[in-house]
Amino acid sequence: MFNIDEIKGKARQVVGAIKENLGWLTNDHKAEGEGKDERIEGKVQEHDARVRREAEETEEELAGRAAGGK
């Protein structure tokens, strides 16, 4: 299941891609670069959130195994 930070990261990627493409269409290199930066930051945010979530899930699974004796 996704957490809120993963969703925020994905949204940031979409906004960045829109800015990047609008910058490209209007030949605005600054906006294009800012959009690309935002898109990449969104990917990093989503990845970090996913890694944290998976670590928490693994920790819970291991704790359950330890408690259950499996």
C-alpha positions as CSV (number, residue, x, y, z in Angstrom):
1,M,0.0,0.0,0.0
2,F,1.3,3.5,-0.8
3,N,2.0,6.0,1.9
4,I,1.4,9.7,1.6
5,D,5.0,10.6,0.8
6,E,5.0,8.2,-2.1
7,I,1.9,9.9,-3.5
8,K,3.4,13.3,-2.9
9,G,6.5,12.2,-4.8
10,K,4.5,11.0,-7.7
11,A,2.5,14.2,-7.8
12,R,5.8,16.2,-7.8
13,Q,7.0,14.2,-10.7
14,V,3.8,15.0,-12.7
15,V,4.0,18.7,-11.9
16,G,7.7,18.7,-12.8
17,A,7.0,17.0,-16.1
18,I,4.3,19.5,-17.0
19,K,6.7,22.4,-16.2
20,E,9.5,20.8,-18.2
21,N,7.3,20.2,-21.2
22,L,5.8,23.7,-21.1
23,G,9.3,25.1,-20.9
24,W,10.3,23.1,-23.9
25,L,7.2,24.2,-25.9
26,T,7.8,27.9,-25.1
27,N,11.5,27.7,-25.5
28,D,11.9,28.8,-21.8
29,H,15.1,27.0,-20.8
30,K,14.9,28.1,-17.2
31,A,11.3,26.7,-16.7
32,E,12.4,23.5,-18.5
33,G,15.3,23.0,-16.2
34,E,13.3,23.8,-13.1
35,G,10.7,21.3,-14.2
36,K,13.3,18.6,-14.8
37,D,14.7,19.3,-11.3
38,E,11.3,19.0,-9.8
39,R,10.6,15.8,-11.6
40,I,13.8,14.2,-10.4
41,E,13.2,15.4,-6.9
42,G,9.8,13.8,-7.0
43,K,11.4,10.5,-8.1
44,V,13.8,10.6,-5.2
45,Q,11.0,11.5,-2.7
46,E,8.9,8.6,-4.0
47,H,11.8,6.2,-3.9
48,D,12.8,7.2,-0.3
49,A,9.3,6.8,0.9
50,R,9.0,3.4,-0.7
51,V,12.2,2.2,0.8
52,R,11.1,3.4,4.3
53,R,7.7,1.7,3.8
54,E,9.3,-1.6,2.7
55,A,11.7,-1.4,5.7
56,E,8.8,-0.9,8.1
57,E,6.9,-3.8,6.5
58,T,10.0,-6.1,6.7
59,E,10.5,-5.1,10.4
60,E,6.9,-5.9,11.2
61,E,7.1,-9.2,9.4
62,L,10.3,-10.2,11.2
63,A,8.7,-9.2,14.6
64,G,5.7,-11.3,13.8
65,R,7.9,-14.3,13.0
66,A,9.9,-13.8,16.2
67,A,6.7,-13.6,18.2
68,G,5.1,-16.5,16.4
69,G,8.1,-18.7,16.5
70,K,8.4,-19.1,12.7
